[in-house]
Structure formats: structure tokens, C-alpha cells
């Protein structure tokens, strides 16, 4: 149980790290510009970080090789 939680949190932190690296190349601005027309609220960089971190979390949680 604890191992699964650690693996999932690893995906979340990994997603944050990837999001941080992508901001160097203004990918955050591109992602927000693409998503903004579909959302009624004003999106910020914080939304971008949470989105990418959640993608990392879900991707890691669904990765069957990482959980023993």
C-alpha cells in the first residue's frame, strides 16, 4: 500500500519537474492558449502546473510495471 502511494507521488513530482522544464520553452503559454477557449475561468500558470502534475500522477498510477 505504501509503495503504491510513493510511486503515485513520484509521478506527481515528476510531472511538476517536466512542467517546470517545459516553461523554459514557453510551452505553458501555448497550452494555456489552446485550453482557454474551452474554459470559462481565466487560466493561470498554476493551472498549467497542476494539469501537467495530474497527468504525471495518472500516468504513473496506470503504469503497471512501476507497481509490484
SULTAMO-V565514 format. One record per backbone hydrogen bond with DSSP energy under -0.5 kcal/mol. NH is the residue of the N-H (numbers start at 1). CO is the residue of the C=O. E is the energy in kcal/mol with one decimal. If there is no record, write none. Layout:
BEGIN
((NH	CO	E) (NH	CO	E))
END
This chain:
BEGIN
((5	1	-1.7) (6	2	-2.3) (7	3	-2.2) (8	4	-2.3) (9	5	-2.6) (10	6	-1.9) (11	7	-1.5) (12	8	-1.7) (13	9	-2.7) (14	10	-2.4) (15	11	-2.1) (16	12	-2.0) (17	13	-2.3) (18	14	-2.4) (19	15	-2.5) (20	16	-2.3) (21	17	-2.2) (22	18	-2.5) (23	19	-1.4) (24	20	-0.6) (24	21	-1.2) (25	22	-1.2) (26	23	-1.5) (27	22	-2.0) (30	26	-1.4) (31	27	-2.8) (32	28	-2.4) (33	29	-2.0) (34	30	-1.9) (35	31	-2.3) (36	32	-2.3) (37	33	-0.5) (38	35	-1.9) (39	35	-0.5) (39	36	-1.4) (43	41	-0.6) (48	44	-1.4) (49	45	-2.4) (50	46	-2.3) (51	47	-2.6) (52	48	-2.5) (53	49	-2.4) (54	50	-2.6) (55	51	-2.0) (56	52	-2.1) (57	53	-2.4) (58	54	-2.8) (59	55	-2.5) (60	56	-2.3) (61	57	-2.3) (62	58	-2.1) (63	59	-0.6) (64	62	-0.8) (66	63	-0.6) (67	63	-0.6) (68	66	-0.6))
END
